[in-house]
Amino acid sequence: MRRNGKGSLMRPEGLPDSSSWPVVTPLSPSVVYASDTPDALDDQYEGRAQGFTYSREGHPNAVVVGARIDAMEGAEGGVMTGSGMGAVSAVVMGLLSAGDHVIGGNQLYGRSLRLMAEDLPRLGIATTLADRGDVASVEAAIRPETRMILVEVLSNPTLRLADIDGLAALCKARGILLVVDNTFTTPRAFKPFEHGADIVLHSVTKLMAGHSDAMLGYVVAKDPALTDRMRVFTVTAGLTPSPFDCWLAERGLLSFDLRFDRAEATAARLADHLADLPGVQRVIYPGRADHPDHAGAMALLDGHGCNMVSFELGGSGSGSGGRAAANAFARAAQGRLSFAPTLGDAGTTLSHPASSSHRALTPEARARLGMTEGFFRVSVGLEDPDALLEVFSEAISAAT
Ligand SMILES: *Cc1c(COP(=O)(O)O)cnc(C)c1O
């Protein structure tokens, strides 16, 4: 380490010499990186040497966490973004042009739907939404200029399954890119590249980082040339994540498999428990035999059911009685379950689509999707399973 004069604000170069090294990835908040000479910069920009320049263009913490997710997805060179929506934006804005057409699943994440409905058409990119559980209806939406199909494996919050294998065959035959948002399923339950996807993206904010303290996205294509185009757009549009969020997410990933397995096992128990409660009218969990896509989900997800469970309070319909029961349930659960619009946290969270993610729909449109005022989505966390089941029993009996 070279030292500066006393009291100088000039930057020291490098860290103290040490013959040992940290076992934890150092956090590198530096926005800018210094180089030896203009020749050294040439080497870096022309790919003869590895190095960082300016953190919007990349930084060590993004590289480290990206490599971990690459290994989980069986991918290489994935791009980290400042949020899951940053990853969705990098795909559509980095790869599509005015005049192109994209098909989206009709039950995509709310902001992805908004991008499809509002922003892409404004930029001259045409969009169509289709039922991704029904390959024929997706095929019927294809046009000569269709470049991409974007789907999630399990829909939110009704947990219906996409026909990924059917869509992959269709995309291959028609030369269309299949993009899979793997946020709900995660590489623990599903590896899109093994099922013919061309591009995989994540909201790392959710289960992968897992503690609701880091906002982050990830996207990678099978074809490195496509990944490069998304990386360039990410840098140009300023979608780069902060080093601190990457650092927190790396820590979260160290326990990801354990957290996923625990949350999934509890979710399976909770689903069966809810189905036995008199105050519950309907339970939706892909691991249960009464789920409409049970057989398909077990085959596609290799026996996994994931950590999300949805249910409907008894006698709740779409009217004010349903809302009153929903309010009473959320109030009774207060302090023990967070009523909060996210998923994948260490704690169990509840969301109520009729007042949040799906509030823009009419009650009739929601009813067609099977979402009444008494409908809740549960993201199961890591609590003691027996205690968690008890909280649901108590809050539901107080509400119904
Ligand atoms: C949350 C979410 C996103 C968006 O991710 P952010 O990190 O919140 O930007 C995209 N897709 C799915 C399925 C999500 O659940």
The ligand as a Gaussian input file, in Angstrom:
#p B3LYP/6-31G(d) Opt

LIG

0 1
 C      -41.756000      -8.683000      -7.946000
 C      -41.786000      -9.299000      -9.287000
 C      -41.215000      -8.654000     -10.384000
 C      -40.592000      -7.283000     -10.268000
 O      -39.476000      -7.307000      -9.434000
 P      -38.962000      -6.035000      -8.615000
 O      -37.694000      -6.515000      -8.006000
 O      -40.026000      -5.693000      -7.625000
 O      -38.773000      -4.934000      -9.604000
 C      -41.250000      -9.289000     -11.612000
 N      -41.821000     -10.497000     -11.763000
 C      -42.375000     -11.152000     -10.717000
 C      -42.980000     -12.486000     -10.947000
 C      -42.387000     -10.577000      -9.450000
 O      -42.953000     -11.228000      -8.425000

